Amino acid sequence: MISGLKASGTATMVLEKEDASGLSPKILELRKKIQNKEYLDNAIQRIAQVISNHLIENPGELKLRD
């Protein structure tokens, strides 16, 4: 369960531990991976690269909001 608390204009998220029994091995594997800062940094870089490539290939899709 994810809980949020607003304090001083910032949001704090707390992940409460849940019983891992009954969860798929894939979910358990991903939970372990997201605890690794290097894994998260690499994942963010990959996402940014895919978005950048998409915008370069399709510049018409980049529209500024009024």
Chimera marker file (.cmm) of the C-alpha trace (Angstrom):
<marker_set name="trace">
<marker id="1" x="0.000" y="0.000" z="0.000" r="1" g="1" b="0" radius="0.5"/>
<marker id="2" x="1.273" y="3.497" z="-0.812" r="1" g="1" b="0" radius="0.5"/>
<marker id="3" x="0.527" y="6.335" z="1.574" r="1" g="1" b="0" radius="0.5"/>
<marker id="4" x="1.076" y="9.999" z="0.843" r="1" g="1" b="0" radius="0.5"/>
<marker id="5" x="1.512" y="12.906" z="3.234" r="1" g="1" b="0" radius="0.5"/>
<marker id="6" x="1.746" y="16.531" z="2.202" r="1" g="1" b="0" radius="0.5"/>
<marker id="7" x="4.099" y="18.623" z="4.278" r="1" g="1" b="0" radius="0.5"/>
<marker id="8" x="5.562" y="22.000" z="3.347" r="1" g="1" b="0" radius="0.5"/>
<marker id="9" x="4.528" y="21.686" z="-0.299" r="1" g="1" b="0" radius="0.5"/>
<marker id="10" x="6.270" y="18.354" z="-0.778" r="1" g="1" b="0" radius="0.5"/>
<marker id="11" x="4.821" y="14.870" z="-0.910" r="1" g="1" b="0" radius="0.5"/>
<marker id="12" x="6.220" y="12.017" z="1.107" r="1" g="1" b="0" radius="0.5"/>
<marker id="13" x="5.493" y="8.454" z="0.035" r="1" g="1" b="0" radius="0.5"/>
<marker id="14" x="5.716" y="5.485" z="2.323" r="1" g="1" b="0" radius="0.5"/>
<marker id="15" x="5.637" y="1.960" z="0.964" r="1" g="1" b="0" radius="0.5"/>
<marker id="16" x="4.163" y="-0.371" z="3.524" r="1" g="1" b="0" radius="0.5"/>
<marker id="17" x="5.413" y="-3.938" z="3.580" r="1" g="1" b="0" radius="0.5"/>
<marker id="18" x="2.933" y="-6.479" z="2.357" r="1" g="1" b="0" radius="0.5"/>
<marker id="19" x="2.932" y="-10.220" z="2.682" r="1" g="1" b="0" radius="0.5"/>
<marker id="20" x="4.958" y="-11.450" z="-0.296" r="1" g="1" b="0" radius="0.5"/>
<marker id="21" x="3.200" y="-14.799" z="-0.394" r="1" g="1" b="0" radius="0.5"/>
<marker id="22" x="0.914" y="-15.085" z="-3.360" r="1" g="1" b="0" radius="0.5"/>
<marker id="23" x="2.853" y="-12.577" z="-5.464" r="1" g="1" b="0" radius="0.5"/>
<marker id="24" x="4.303" y="-13.691" z="-8.754" r="1" g="1" b="0" radius="0.5"/>
<marker id="25" x="8.059" y="-14.281" z="-8.985" r="1" g="1" b="0" radius="0.5"/>
<marker id="26" x="8.241" y="-11.468" z="-11.573" r="1" g="1" b="0" radius="0.5"/>
<marker id="27" x="6.744" y="-8.960" z="-9.110" r="1" g="1" b="0" radius="0.5"/>
<marker id="28" x="9.144" y="-10.079" z="-6.397" r="1" g="1" b="0" radius="0.5"/>
<marker id="29" x="12.073" y="-9.760" z="-8.827" r="1" g="1" b="0" radius="0.5"/>
<marker id="30" x="11.020" y="-6.234" z="-9.851" r="1" g="1" b="0" radius="0.5"/>
<marker id="31" x="10.586" y="-5.180" z="-6.208" r="1" g="1" b="0" radius="0.5"/>
<marker id="32" x="14.162" y="-6.252" z="-5.555" r="1" g="1" b="0" radius="0.5"/>
<marker id="33" x="15.474" y="-4.454" z="-8.656" r="1" g="1" b="0" radius="0.5"/>
<marker id="34" x="13.869" y="-1.100" z="-7.855" r="1" g="1" b="0" radius="0.5"/>
<marker id="35" x="15.764" y="-0.998" z="-4.573" r="1" g="1" b="0" radius="0.5"/>
<marker id="36" x="18.992" y="-0.731" z="-6.596" r="1" g="1" b="0" radius="0.5"/>
<marker id="37" x="19.890" y="2.915" z="-7.395" r="1" g="1" b="0" radius="0.5"/>
<marker id="38" x="22.017" y="1.942" z="-10.402" r="1" g="1" b="0" radius="0.5"/>
<marker id="39" x="19.145" y="-0.104" z="-11.877" r="1" g="1" b="0" radius="0.5"/>
<marker id="40" x="16.758" y="2.844" z="-11.480" r="1" g="1" b="0" radius="0.5"/>
<marker id="41" x="19.260" y="5.289" z="-12.999" r="1" g="1" b="0" radius="0.5"/>
<marker id="42" x="19.739" y="3.004" z="-16.010" r="1" g="1" b="0" radius="0.5"/>
<marker id="43" x="15.993" y="2.500" z="-16.409" r="1" g="1" b="0" radius="0.5"/>
<marker id="44" x="15.404" y="6.268" z="-16.381" r="1" g="1" b="0" radius="0.5"/>
<marker id="45" x="18.167" y="6.736" z="-18.970" r="1" g="1" b="0" radius="0.5"/>
<marker id="46" x="16.602" y="4.090" z="-21.227" r="1" g="1" b="0" radius="0.5"/>
<marker id="47" x="13.169" y="5.718" z="-20.948" r="1" g="1" b="0" radius="0.5"/>
<marker id="48" x="14.628" y="9.148" z="-21.739" r="1" g="1" b="0" radius="0.5"/>
<marker id="49" x="16.469" y="7.721" z="-24.768" r="1" g="1" b="0" radius="0.5"/>
<marker id="50" x="13.329" y="6.083" z="-26.165" r="1" g="1" b="0" radius="0.5"/>
<marker id="51" x="11.336" y="9.303" z="-25.723" r="1" g="1" b="0" radius="0.5"/>
<marker id="52" x="14.118" y="11.382" z="-27.308" r="1" g="1" b="0" radius="0.5"/>
<marker id="53" x="14.350" y="9.024" z="-30.277" r="1" g="1" b="0" radius="0.5"/>
<marker id="54" x="10.593" y="9.104" z="-30.725" r="1" g="1" b="0" radius="0.5"/>
<marker id="55" x="10.521" y="12.925" z="-30.687" r="1" g="1" b="0" radius="0.5"/>
<marker id="56" x="13.382" y="13.134" z="-33.188" r="1" g="1" b="0" radius="0.5"/>
<marker id="57" x="11.616" y="10.717" z="-35.543" r="1" g="1" b="0" radius="0.5"/>
<marker id="58" x="8.218" y="12.424" z="-35.090" r="1" g="1" b="0" radius="0.5"/>
<marker id="59" x="8.852" y="16.137" z="-34.371" r="1" g="1" b="0" radius="0.5"/>
<marker id="60" x="5.252" y="17.019" z="-35.252" r="1" g="1" b="0" radius="0.5"/>
<marker id="61" x="4.105" y="15.286" z="-32.084" r="1" g="1" b="0" radius="0.5"/>
<marker id="62" x="5.988" y="17.777" z="-29.924" r="1" g="1" b="0" radius="0.5"/>
<marker id="63" x="3.401" y="20.464" z="-29.321" r="1" g="1" b="0" radius="0.5"/>
<marker id="64" x="3.519" y="23.139" z="-26.664" r="1" g="1" b="0" radius="0.5"/>
<marker id="65" x="0.354" y="23.762" z="-24.696" r="1" g="1" b="0" radius="0.5"/>
<marker id="66" x="-1.176" y="27.222" z="-24.749" r="1" g="1" b="0" radius="0.5"/>
<link id1="1" id2="2" r="1" g="1" b="0" radius="0.2"/>
<link id1="2" id2="3" r="1" g="1" b="0" radius="0.2"/>
<link id1="3" id2="4" r="1" g="1" b="0" radius="0.2"/>
<link id1="4" id2="5" r="1" g="1" b="0" radius="0.2"/>
<link id1="5" id2="6" r="1" g="1" b="0" radius="0.2"/>
<link id1="6" id2="7" r="1" g="1" b="0" radius="0.2"/>
<link id1="7" id2="8" r="1" g="1" b="0" radius="0.2"/>
<link id1="8" id2="9" r="1" g="1" b="0" radius="0.2"/>
<link id1="9" id2="10" r="1" g="1" b="0" radius="0.2"/>
<link id1="10" id2="11" r="1" g="1" b="0" radius="0.2"/>
<link id1="11" id2="12" r="1" g="1" b="0" radius="0.2"/>
<link id1="12" id2="13" r="1" g="1" b="0" radius="0.2"/>
<link id1="13" id2="14" r="1" g="1" b="0" radius="0.2"/>
<link id1="14" id2="15" r="1" g="1" b="0" radius="0.2"/>
<link id1="15" id2="16" r="1" g="1" b="0" radius="0.2"/>
<link id1="16" id2="17" r="1" g="1" b="0" radius="0.2"/>
<link id1="17" id2="18" r="1" g="1" b="0" radius="0.2"/>
<link id1="18" id2="19" r="1" g="1" b="0" radius="0.2"/>
<link id1="19" id2="20" r="1" g="1" b="0" radius="0.2"/>
<link id1="20" id2="21" r="1" g="1" b="0" radius="0.2"/>
<link id1="21" id2="22" r="1" g="1" b="0" radius="0.2"/>
<link id1="22" id2="23" r="1" g="1" b="0" radius="0.2"/>
<link id1="23" id2="24" r="1" g="1" b="0" radius="0.2"/>
<link id1="24" id2="25" r="1" g="1" b="0" radius="0.2"/>
<link id1="25" id2="26" r="1" g="1" b="0" radius="0.2"/>
<link id1="26" id2="27" r="1" g="1" b="0" radius="0.2"/>
<link id1="27" id2="28" r="1" g="1" b="0" radius="0.2"/>
<link id1="28" id2="29" r="1" g="1" b="0" radius="0.2"/>
<link id1="29" id2="30" r="1" g="1" b="0" radius="0.2"/>
<link id1="30" id2="31" r="1" g="1" b="0" radius="0.2"/>
<link id1="31" id2="32" r="1" g="1" b="0" radius="0.2"/>
<link id1="32" id2="33" r="1" g="1" b="0" radius="0.2"/>
<link id1="33" id2="34" r="1" g="1" b="0" radius="0.2"/>
<link id1="34" id2="35" r="1" g="1" b="0" radius="0.2"/>
<link id1="35" id2="36" r="1" g="1" b="0" radius="0.2"/>
<link id1="36" id2="37" r="1" g="1" b="0" radius="0.2"/>
<link id1="37" id2="38" r="1" g="1" b="0" radius="0.2"/>
<link id1="38" id2="39" r="1" g="1" b="0" radius="0.2"/>
<link id1="39" id2="40" r="1" g="1" b="0" radius="0.2"/>
<link id1="40" id2="41" r="1" g="1" b="0" radius="0.2"/>
<link id1="41" id2="42" r="1" g="1" b="0" radius="0.2"/>
<link id1="42" id2="43" r="1" g="1" b="0" radius="0.2"/>
<link id1="43" id2="44" r="1" g="1" b="0" radius="0.2"/>
<link id1="44" id2="45" r="1" g="1" b="0" radius="0.2"/>
<link id1="45" id2="46" r="1" g="1" b="0" radius="0.2"/>
<link id1="46" id2="47" r="1" g="1" b="0" radius="0.2"/>
<link id1="47" id2="48" r="1" g="1" b="0" radius="0.2"/>
<link id1="48" id2="49" r="1" g="1" b="0" radius="0.2"/>
<link id1="49" id2="50" r="1" g="1" b="0" radius="0.2"/>
<link id1="50" id2="51" r="1" g="1" b="0" radius="0.2"/>
<link id1="51" id2="52" r="1" g="1" b="0" radius="0.2"/>
<link id1="52" id2="53" r="1" g="1" b="0" radius="0.2"/>
<link id1="53" id2="54" r="1" g="1" b="0" radius="0.2"/>
<link id1="54" id2="55" r="1" g="1" b="0" radius="0.2"/>
<link id1="55" id2="56" r="1" g="1" b="0" radius="0.2"/>
<link id1="56" id2="57" r="1" g="1" b="0" radius="0.2"/>
<link id1="57" id2="58" r="1" g="1" b="0" radius="0.2"/>
<link id1="58" id2="59" r="1" g="1" b="0" radius="0.2"/>
<link id1="59" id2="60" r="1" g="1" b="0" radius="0.2"/>
<link id1="60" id2="61" r="1" g="1" b="0" radius="0.2"/>
<link id1="61" id2="62" r="1" g="1" b="0" radius="0.2"/>
<link id1="62" id2="63" r="1" g="1" b="0" radius="0.2"/>
<link id1="63" id2="64" r="1" g="1" b="0" radius="0.2"/>
<link id1="64" id2="65" r="1" g="1" b="0" radius="0.2"/>
<link id1="65" id2="66" r="1" g="1" b="0" radius="0.2"/>
</marker_set>
